[in-house]
Amino acid sequence: MCLLDEVLDWDAQHIRCRTATHRAPDNPLRSHDRLGIACGIEYAAQAMALHGALAGGAANVAANVLANAANGAVDTIAGRSSRVGLLASVRDVRLVVLRLDDIESDLICEVTHLAGDGLTALYEFALRDRDRSLLSGRASVILDAGGRLRI
């Protein structure tokens, strides 16, 4: 499942992505014909994974990463193995609206890498529409350096 449509910009500490998938009637996160705001955490988690792949040198072009993920190649990016990451916790989450599916504009997901040691990563995240912040918080990710995590 790939929820992000486009990487707008990225560098070693930050990535900003755009998506319109929150309006799709077949969005896999919809429940009872709605997409709740807490699903925005999954959008942020996908942006964190994408940032980790790009910043770690696992891909040379952001478009290839999105294309591979959309085609189900979640275990390889640009022919190289990617590391499994586990979202360990979210903190200071601020939910500003109730739903995402009724947001008319595209969503912008922005994550910033705050700290990490090769085994863990701490990110700050925000999900916005054209005019306002919809969701924000921080997330801790455990990276599978030894290849022992099984998903």
Contacts in CASP RR format, 6 or more apart in sequence:
PFRMAT RR
TARGET T0000
AUTHOR 0000-0000-0000
METHOD contacts of the structure
MODEL  1
MCLLDEVLDWDAQHIRCRTATHRAPDNPLRSHDRLGIACGIEYAAQAMAL
HGALAGGAANVAANVLANAANGAVDTIAGRSSRVGLLASVRDVRLVVLRL
DDIESDLICEVTHLAGDGLTALYEFALRDRDRSLLSGRASVILDAGGRLR
I
1 28 0 8 1.000
2 46 0 8 1.000
2 66 0 8 1.000
2 69 0 8 1.000
2 70 0 8 1.000
2 72 0 8 1.000
3 19 0 8 1.000
3 21 0 8 1.000
3 27 0 8 1.000
3 29 0 8 1.000
3 42 0 8 1.000
3 43 0 8 1.000
3 46 0 8 1.000
4 17 0 8 1.000
4 18 0 8 1.000
4 19 0 8 1.000
4 21 0 8 1.000
4 43 0 8 1.000
4 46 0 8 1.000
4 47 0 8 1.000
4 50 0 8 1.000
4 66 0 8 1.000
4 69 0 8 1.000
4 109 0 8 1.000
5 17 0 8 1.000
5 18 0 8 1.000
5 19 0 8 1.000
5 20 0 8 1.000
5 21 0 8 1.000
5 66 0 8 1.000
5 106 0 8 1.000
6 17 0 8 1.000
6 18 0 8 1.000
6 19 0 8 1.000
6 66 0 8 1.000
7 15 0 8 1.000
7 16 0 8 1.000
7 17 0 8 1.000
7 50 0 8 1.000
7 54 0 8 1.000
7 62 0 8 1.000
7 63 0 8 1.000
7 65 0 8 1.000
7 66 0 8 1.000
8 16 0 8 1.000
8 17 0 8 1.000
8 18 0 8 1.000
8 108 0 8 1.000
9 15 0 8 1.000
9 16 0 8 1.000
10 16 0 8 1.000
10 51 0 8 1.000
10 54 0 8 1.000
10 55 0 8 1.000
10 62 0 8 1.000
11 55 0 8 1.000
12 55 0 8 1.000
12 113 0 8 1.000
13 55 0 8 1.000
13 112 0 8 1.000
13 113 0 8 1.000
14 51 0 8 1.000
14 110 0 8 1.000
14 111 0 8 1.000
14 112 0 8 1.000
14 113 0 8 1.000
15 47 0 8 1.000
15 50 0 8 1.000
15 51 0 8 1.000
15 54 0 8 1.000
15 110 0 8 1.000
15 111 0 8 1.000
16 108 0 8 1.000
16 109 0 8 1.000
16 110 0 8 1.000
17 47 0 8 1.000
17 50 0 8 1.000
17 108 0 8 1.000
17 109 0 8 1.000
17 110 0 8 1.000
18 106 0 8 1.000
18 107 0 8 1.000
18 108 0 8 1.000
18 109 0 8 1.000
19 43 0 8 1.000
19 106 0 8 1.000
19 107 0 8 1.000
19 109 0 8 1.000
20 106 0 8 1.000
20 107 0 8 1.000
21 27 0 8 1.000
22 35 0 8 1.000
22 39 0 8 1.000
22 43 0 8 1.000
22 100 0 8 1.000
22 101 0 8 1.000
22 103 0 8 1.000
22 107 0 8 1.000
23 101 0 8 1.000
23 103 0 8 1.000
23 104 0 8 1.000
27 35 0 8 1.000
27 101 0 8 1.000
29 35 0 8 1.000
29 36 0 8 1.000
29 39 0 8 1.000
29 42 0 8 1.000
30 101 0 8 1.000
34 99 0 8 1.000
34 101 0 8 1.000
35 99 0 8 1.000
35 100 0 8 1.000
35 101 0 8 1.000
36 98 0 8 1.000
36 99 0 8 1.000
36 100 0 8 1.000
36 101 0 8 1.000
37 95 0 8 1.000
37 96 0 8 1.000
37 97 0 8 1.000
37 98 0 8 1.000
37 99 0 8 1.000
37 100 0 8 1.000
37 134 0 8 1.000
37 135 0 8 1.000
38 95 0 8 1.000
39 100 0 8 1.000
40 100 0 8 1.000
40 109 0 8 1.000
40 127 0 8 1.000
40 134 0 8 1.000
40 135 0 8 1.000
41 87 0 8 1.000
41 90 0 8 1.000
41 93 0 8 1.000
41 125 0 8 1.000
41 135 0 8 1.000
41 139 0 8 1.000
43 107 0 8 1.000
43 109 0 8 1.000
43 127 0 8 1.000
44 109 0 8 1.000
44 111 0 8 1.000
44 123 0 8 1.000
44 125 0 8 1.000
44 126 0 8 1.000
44 127 0 8 1.000
44 135 0 8 1.000
44 139 0 8 1.000
45 87 0 8 1.000
45 139 0 8 1.000
46 69 0 8 1.000
46 109 0 8 1.000
47 109 0 8 1.000
47 110 0 8 1.000
47 111 0 8 1.000
47 125 0 8 1.000
48 87 0 8 1.000
48 111 0 8 1.000
48 121 0 8 1.000
48 123 0 8 1.000
48 125 0 8 1.000
48 139 0 8 1.000
48 141 0 8 1.000
49 85 0 8 1.000
50 62 0 8 1.000
50 65 0 8 1.000
50 66 0 8 1.000
50 69 0 8 1.000
51 111 0 8 1.000
51 113 0 8 1.000
51 123 0 8 1.000
52 58 0 8 1.000
52 113 0 8 1.000
52 121 0 8 1.000
53 59 0 8 1.000
53 65 0 8 1.000
53 77 0 8 1.000
53 82 0 8 1.000
54 62 0 8 1.000
54 65 0 8 1.000
55 113 0 8 1.000
58 65 0 8 1.000
58 77 0 8 1.000
58 78 0 8 1.000
58 80 0 8 1.000
58 82 0 8 1.000
59 65 0 8 1.000
59 68 0 8 1.000
59 77 0 8 1.000
59 78 0 8 1.000
59 80 0 8 1.000
60 78 0 8 1.000
61 78 0 8 1.000
64 77 0 8 1.000
64 78 0 8 1.000
65 77 0 8 1.000
65 78 0 8 1.000
68 74 0 8 1.000
68 76 0 8 1.000
68 77 0 8 1.000
68 78 0 8 1.000
69 77 0 8 1.000
74 82 0 8 1.000
75 81 0 8 1.000
75 82 0 8 1.000
76 82 0 8 1.000
83 143 0 8 1.000
83 144 0 8 1.000
83 145 0 8 1.000
83 147 0 8 1.000
84 143 0 8 1.000
84 144 0 8 1.000
84 147 0 8 1.000
84 149 0 8 1.000
84 151 0 8 1.000
85 141 0 8 1.000
85 142 0 8 1.000
85 143 0 8 1.000
85 144 0 8 1.000
85 149 0 8 1.000
86 141 0 8 1.000
86 142 0 8 1.000
86 144 0 8 1.000
86 149 0 8 1.000
86 151 0 8 1.000
87 139 0 8 1.000
87 140 0 8 1.000
87 141 0 8 1.000
88 120 0 8 1.000
88 139 0 8 1.000
88 140 0 8 1.000
88 141 0 8 1.000
88 142 0 8 1.000
89 139 0 8 1.000
89 140 0 8 1.000
90 137 0 8 1.000
90 138 0 8 1.000
90 139 0 8 1.000
90 140 0 8 1.000
91 137 0 8 1.000
91 138 0 8 1.000
91 139 0 8 1.000
91 140 0 8 1.000
92 136 0 8 1.000
92 137 0 8 1.000
92 138 0 8 1.000
93 135 0 8 1.000
93 136 0 8 1.000
93 137 0 8 1.000
94 133 0 8 1.000
94 135 0 8 1.000
94 136 0 8 1.000
94 137 0 8 1.000
95 134 0 8 1.000
95 135 0 8 1.000
96 132 0 8 1.000
96 133 0 8 1.000
96 134 0 8 1.000
96 135 0 8 1.000
97 103 0 8 1.000
97 134 0 8 1.000
100 107 0 8 1.000
100 134 0 8 1.000
103 129 0 8 1.000
103 134 0 8 1.000
104 129 0 8 1.000
105 129 0 8 1.000
105 130 0 8 1.000
105 131 0 8 1.000
106 129 0 8 1.000
106 130 0 8 1.000
107 127 0 8 1.000
107 128 0 8 1.000
107 129 0 8 1.000
107 134 0 8 1.000
108 127 0 8 1.000
108 128 0 8 1.000
108 129 0 8 1.000
109 125 0 8 1.000
109 126 0 8 1.000
109 127 0 8 1.000
109 128 0 8 1.000
110 125 0 8 1.000
110 126 0 8 1.000
110 127 0 8 1.000
110 128 0 8 1.000
111 123 0 8 1.000
111 124 0 8 1.000
111 125 0 8 1.000
111 126 0 8 1.000
112 123 0 8 1.000
112 124 0 8 1.000
112 125 0 8 1.000
113 121 0 8 1.000
113 122 0 8 1.000
113 123 0 8 1.000
114 122 0 8 1.000
114 123 0 8 1.000
114 124 0 8 1.000
114 138 0 8 1.000
115 121 0 8 1.000
115 122 0 8 1.000
116 122 0 8 1.000
118 143 0 8 1.000
118 145 0 8 1.000
119 142 0 8 1.000
119 143 0 8 1.000
119 145 0 8 1.000
120 140 0 8 1.000
120 141 0 8 1.000
120 142 0 8 1.000
120 143 0 8 1.000
121 140 0 8 1.000
121 141 0 8 1.000
121 143 0 8 1.000
122 138 0 8 1.000
122 139 0 8 1.000
122 140 0 8 1.000
122 141 0 8 1.000
123 138 0 8 1.000
123 139 0 8 1.000
123 141 0 8 1.000
124 136 0 8 1.000
124 137 0 8 1.000
124 138 0 8 1.000
125 135 0 8 1.000
125 136 0 8 1.000
125 137 0 8 1.000
125 138 0 8 1.000
125 139 0 8 1.000
126 133 0 8 1.000
126 135 0 8 1.000
126 136 0 8 1.000
126 137 0 8 1.000
127 133 0 8 1.000
127 134 0 8 1.000
127 135 0 8 1.000
127 136 0 8 1.000
128 134 0 8 1.000
142 149 0 8 1.000
END
